[in-house]
Amino acid sequence: MLNLDLRDLELVREVAATGSLTAAAGRLNVTQSALSHRLQELEGRLGAPLFERQSRRMVLTRAGERLARTASRALGEIQVAWDETRALAGSGVGTLRLSTACYTGYAWLADVLEGFRGAHPGIEVVVDADATHGAVDAVRGGTLDLALAPGPTEDERLLAEPLFEDELVVLLPPDHPLAAEPYITPAHFAELHLIGYSADPKQSFFLGGVLGPAGVTPQRVTGVPLTEAIIELVKAGQGVAALARWAVAPHLENGALIARPFGSQGLRRCWHAVTLRRDPAPAHLATFVELLRERLPAMLSRGGAAAVSEG
């Protein structure tokens, strides 16, 4: 007999996501002591510990990892079914959960939402910044409806619709020794301090997807999860960065920084809207993707504020 309910799955998902009983209790609107009691009771029913404490953080055990994967998929599917059932019932009410595969200022969001709310006023758009480093996986698991991510996907369960193309450039202070070079090669980075959104190659497109395959490890890597902070550190001569050209256009125009192509041909990426493959797609999701396709390229061509950068 199955002895699990939705509250059990929500408990495991939230504690795994936050690493804290206190934070998870806040998300679930219960007290920390009540959640701790529920966790102990659940572990007793299962006959196995789901979490262990490491450096003041709750970390999943192997048994916990297994249940957390199921919780993510099941709760995601239940949310999708709820939203789609309400839409089919004509309520026009639901939630669209999204994130990007990078740290972002979401400067594009207001422009897209303006058109979206007119078409689907009952759909709440929720931005999940915590899913940044696993946005596509979150779509696959059903906890996100939409991820903005570079590159196509080979997973047949996912649909990746192209949105726009951008160029990554190497950002330097004007007095940098490499400023006179026509372009920057992977080999240069063996002697450079790279400042990016993450120092983990698994979470950085440039580190893991560009320098890694080239067999190059920067002399030093610093993770800074704020575009503005990265730019200021480069201005101060603390290192170099790889950012989208349009995202730093104002700093290039006023001469505070210079940009050099990566490689003789430059480095371009295509960003996609990644969703679960459904036939038909929910009307509100199709509308949002179409608005992204229409409005993001125009914003980039205007050199708008940073929306999507290195990642």
C-alpha positions as CSV (number, residue, x, y, z in Angstrom):
1,M,0.0,0.0,0.0
2,L,1.3,3.4,-1.0
3,N,1.9,5.5,2.2
4,L,3.0,8.8,0.7
5,D,0.9,12.0,0.0
6,L,1.5,15.3,-1.6
7,R,2.6,16.9,1.6
8,D,5.4,14.4,1.9
9,L,6.6,15.1,-1.6
10,E,6.4,18.9,-1.0
11,L,8.4,18.5,2.2
12,V,11.2,16.6,0.5
13,R,11.3,19.0,-2.5
14,E,11.5,22.1,-0.4
15,V,14.1,20.9,2.1
16,A,16.2,19.6,-0.8
17,A,15.9,23.0,-2.6
18,T,16.7,25.2,0.4
19,G,19.0,22.9,2.4
20,S,17.2,24.2,5.5
21,L,14.2,23.1,7.6
22,T,13.6,26.7,8.6
23,A,13.6,28.0,5.0
24,A,11.5,25.1,3.8
25,A,9.0,25.7,6.6
26,G,8.6,29.3,5.5
27,R,7.9,28.2,1.9
28,L,5.3,25.7,3.1
29,N,3.7,28.1,5.6
30,V,4.3,25.8,8.6
31,T,6.4,26.1,11.7
32,Q,10.0,24.7,11.7
33,S,9.1,22.3,14.6
34,A,6.0,21.0,12.8
35,L,8.1,20.3,9.6
36,S,10.8,18.6,11.6
37,H,8.2,16.4,13.2
38,R,6.7,15.6,9.8
39,L,10.2,14.7,8.4
40,Q,10.9,12.3,11.3
41,E,7.5,10.7,10.9
42,L,8.1,10.3,7.1
43,E,11.6,8.8,7.6
44,G,10.0,6.4,10.2
45,R,7.4,5.2,7.6
46,L,10.1,4.8,5.0
47,G,12.6,3.1,7.3
48,A,15.5,5.2,6.0
49,P,16.9,8.7,6.6
50,L,16.3,11.2,3.8
51,F,18.7,13.9,4.9
52,E,21.9,14.3,6.8
53,R,23.4,17.6,8.1
54,Q,26.6,18.8,6.5
55,S,28.1,22.1,7.5
56,R,24.8,23.4,8.8
57,R,23.0,22.4,5.6
58,M,20.5,19.6,5.1
59,V,21.9,17.3,2.3
60,L,20.0,14.4,0.7
61,T,21.0,10.8,1.4
62,R,20.9,8.3,-1.5
63,A,17.4,7.3,-0.4
64,G,16.5,11.0,-0.2
65,E,17.8,11.7,-3.7
66,R,15.6,8.9,-5.1
67,L,12.5,10.3,-3.5
68,A,13.4,13.9,-4.4
69,R,13.6,13.0,-8.1
70,T,10.1,11.4,-7.9
71,A,8.8,14.4,-5.9
72,S,10.1,16.9,-8.5
73,R,8.5,15.0,-11.4
74,A,5.2,14.2,-9.7
75,L,4.6,17.6,-8.3
76,G,5.5,19.2,-11.6
77,E,3.1,17.0,-13.5
78,I,0.4,17.6,-11.0
79,Q,0.9,21.4,-11.3
80,V,0.8,21.1,-15.1
81,A,-2.4,19.0,-15.0
82,W,-4.0,21.5,-12.6
83,D,-3.2,24.5,-14.8
84,E,-4.3,22.7,-18.0
85,T,-7.5,21.4,-16.5
86,R,-8.5,24.8,-15.3
87,A,-7.6,26.2,-18.7
88,L,-9.8,23.6,-20.4
89,A,-12.6,24.4,-18.0
90,G,-12.5,27.9,-19.3
91,S,-11.3,29.6,-16.1
92,G,-8.3,31.2,-17.8
93,V,-6.4,31.0,-14.5
94,G,-3.1,29.4,-14.0
95,T,0.7,29.8,-13.5
96,L,3.6,30.1,-15.9
97,R,6.9,29.2,-14.2
98,L,10.1,30.3,-15.9
99,S,13.8,30.8,-15.4
100,T,16.9,31.4,-17.5
101,A,20.1,29.3,-17.7
102,C,22.1,32.2,-16.4
103,Y,22.1,35.0,-13.9
104,T,20.0,37.8,-15.4
105,G,18.5,41.1,-14.8
106,Y,15.3,40.1,-16.6
107,A,15.1,43.5,-18.2
108,W,13.1,42.0,-21.0
109,L,10.4,40.7,-18.7
110,A,8.3,43.9,-18.4
111,D,8.1,44.4,-22.1
112,V,7.0,40.8,-22.7
113,L,4.5,40.8,-19.8
114,E,2.8,43.9,-21.1
115,G,1.6,42.0,-24.1
116,F,1.1,38.7,-22.3
117,R,-1.2,40.1,-19.6
118,G,-3.5,41.5,-22.3
119,A,-3.9,38.1,-23.8
120,H,-4.0,36.0,-20.6
121,P,-4.8,38.2,-17.6
122,G,-5.5,35.2,-15.4
123,I,-2.1,33.6,-15.8
124,E,0.4,34.5,-13.1
125,V,4.1,34.6,-14.3
126,V,6.5,33.3,-11.6
127,V,10.3,33.7,-12.1
128,D,12.3,31.0,-10.3
129,A,15.8,32.4,-10.0
130,D,16.8,29.5,-7.8
131,A,16.5,27.2,-10.9
132,T,19.2,29.2,-12.8
133,H,21.8,26.5,-12.7
134,G,19.4,23.7,-13.7
135,A,16.7,25.5,-15.7
136,V,16.5,22.9,-18.5
137,D,16.5,20.0,-16.0
138,A,13.7,21.8,-14.1
139,V,11.6,21.9,-17.3
140,R,12.4,18.2,-17.8
141,G,11.3,17.5,-14.2
142,G,8.1,19.5,-14.5
143,T,9.0,22.2,-11.9
144,L,9.4,24.9,-14.6
145,D,7.2,25.5,-17.7
146,L,9.8,27.5,-19.6
147,A,13.6,27.9,-19.6
148,L,15.7,30.4,-21.7
149,A,18.9,28.5,-22.5
150,P,21.6,28.5,-25.2
151,G,21.9,25.6,-27.6
152,P,19.5,23.0,-28.8
153,T,18.6,19.9,-26.8
154,E,18.7,16.2,-27.9
155,D,16.0,15.2,-25.4
156,E,13.0,14.2,-27.4
157,R,10.8,15.1,-24.4
158,L,11.7,18.8,-24.8
159,L,11.0,21.3,-27.4
160,A,13.6,24.0,-28.0
161,E,12.4,26.9,-30.1
162,P,15.1,29.4,-31.3
163,L,14.6,33.0,-30.1
164,F,17.7,35.1,-30.9
165,E,21.5,34.9,-31.5
166,D,24.1,36.8,-29.6
167,E,27.9,37.1,-29.6
168,L,30.1,36.5,-26.6
169,V,33.1,38.9,-26.5
170,V,36.1,39.1,-24.1
171,L,35.8,42.2,-22.0
172,L,39.0,44.0,-21.1
173,P,40.0,47.3,-19.5
174,P,41.5,49.7,-22.1
175,D,45.1,49.4,-20.7
176,H,45.1,45.6,-20.7
177,P,48.2,44.0,-22.4
178,L,45.8,42.1,-24.8
179,A,44.0,45.2,-25.9
180,A,46.1,45.5,-29.0
181,E,45.2,41.9,-30.1
182,P,42.6,41.6,-32.9
183,Y,41.0,38.7,-31.1
184,I,41.5,36.5,-28.0
185,T,42.3,32.8,-28.3
186,P,41.6,30.0,-25.8
187,A,45.4,29.8,-25.2
188,H,45.4,33.3,-23.8
189,F,43.1,32.3,-21.0
190,A,45.8,30.0,-19.5
191,E,47.4,33.2,-18.2
192,L,44.2,35.2,-17.4
193,H,41.9,35.7,-14.4
194,L,38.4,35.0,-15.7
195,I,35.5,36.6,-13.8
196,G,32.2,35.0,-14.6
197,Y,28.8,34.1,-13.1
198,S,30.1,30.8,-11.8
199,A,33.5,29.2,-11.2
200,D,31.9,25.7,-11.8
201,P,32.4,24.5,-15.4
202,K,29.1,22.6,-15.1
203,Q,27.3,25.9,-14.5
204,S,29.2,28.1,-17.0
205,F,28.7,28.0,-20.7
206,F,32.1,29.6,-21.3
207,L,34.1,27.5,-18.9
208,G,32.4,24.2,-19.6
209,G,31.3,24.6,-23.2
210,V,34.1,26.6,-24.7
211,L,37.4,26.6,-22.8
212,G,36.9,23.0,-21.5
213,P,36.7,21.4,-24.9
214,A,39.7,23.4,-26.0
215,G,41.7,21.9,-23.1
216,V,42.3,25.2,-21.4
217,T,41.9,26.1,-17.7
218,P,42.2,29.8,-16.8
219,Q,45.0,30.8,-14.5
220,R,42.3,31.8,-12.0
221,V,38.5,31.9,-12.0
222,T,36.2,33.9,-9.8
223,G,32.4,33.5,-9.6
224,V,30.4,36.7,-9.2
225,P,26.6,36.3,-9.7
226,L,26.0,40.0,-10.7
227,T,26.6,41.4,-14.2
228,E,27.2,44.9,-12.8
229,A,29.8,43.6,-10.3
230,I,31.6,41.7,-13.0
231,I,31.8,44.8,-15.2
232,E,33.2,46.9,-12.3
233,L,35.8,44.4,-11.5
234,V,37.0,44.3,-15.1
235,K,37.1,48.1,-15.2
236,A,39.3,48.0,-12.1
237,G,41.7,45.7,-13.8
238,Q,41.0,42.7,-11.6
239,G,40.4,40.3,-14.5
240,V,38.6,39.7,-17.8
241,A,35.1,38.5,-18.6
242,A,33.2,36.9,-21.4
243,L,29.8,38.6,-21.8
244,A,27.3,39.3,-24.5
245,R,28.3,42.3,-26.6
246,W,24.9,43.9,-26.5
247,A,24.8,43.6,-22.7
248,V,27.9,45.8,-22.3
249,A,27.3,48.1,-25.2
250,P,27.1,51.3,-23.1
251,H,30.4,50.6,-21.4
252,L,32.0,50.0,-24.8
253,E,30.5,53.2,-26.3
254,N,31.9,55.4,-23.5
255,G,35.3,53.8,-23.7
256,A,35.3,52.5,-20.1
257,L,35.9,49.0,-21.5
258,I,36.9,47.4,-24.8
259,A,35.7,44.1,-26.3
260,R,37.6,41.6,-28.4
261,P,36.2,38.7,-30.3
262,F,36.8,35.2,-29.0
263,G,38.8,33.5,-31.8
264,S,39.2,34.8,-35.4
265,Q,35.5,33.9,-36.2
266,G,34.0,35.2,-33.0
267,L,31.7,33.2,-30.7
268,R,28.0,33.2,-31.3
269,R,25.2,31.4,-29.5
270,C,21.5,30.7,-30.3
271,W,19.2,31.0,-27.3
272,H,16.1,28.9,-27.2
273,A,12.8,28.7,-25.3
274,V,12.8,25.2,-23.8
275,T,9.5,23.6,-22.9
276,L,8.1,20.1,-22.5
277,R,6.9,18.8,-25.8
278,R,3.1,18.8,-25.7
279,D,0.5,18.6,-28.5
280,P,-1.2,20.9,-28.3
281,A,0.9,23.3,-26.2
282,P,-1.1,25.3,-23.6
283,A,-2.3,28.5,-25.3
284,H,-0.7,30.8,-22.7
285,L,2.7,29.1,-23.0
286,A,2.6,29.4,-26.8
287,T,1.7,33.1,-26.5
288,F,4.6,33.8,-24.1
289,V,7.1,32.1,-26.4
290,E,5.8,34.0,-29.4
291,L,6.2,37.3,-27.5
292,L,9.7,36.3,-26.6
293,R,10.5,35.6,-30.2
294,E,9.0,38.9,-31.3
295,R,10.4,41.3,-28.7
296,L,13.7,40.0,-27.5
297,P,15.6,40.5,-30.8
298,A,14.3,44.1,-30.9
299,M,15.5,44.8,-27.4
300,L,19.0,43.4,-28.2
301,S,19.3,45.5,-31.3
302,R,18.5,48.6,-29.2
303,G,21.4,47.6,-26.8
304,G,19.0,47.4,-23.9
305,A,19.9,46.5,-20.3
306,A,21.4,43.1,-19.6
307,A,18.8,40.4,-19.9
308,V,20.8,37.3,-20.8
309,S,24.6,37.2,-20.5
310,E,27.4,34.7,-20.2
311,G,25.8,32.0,-18.0
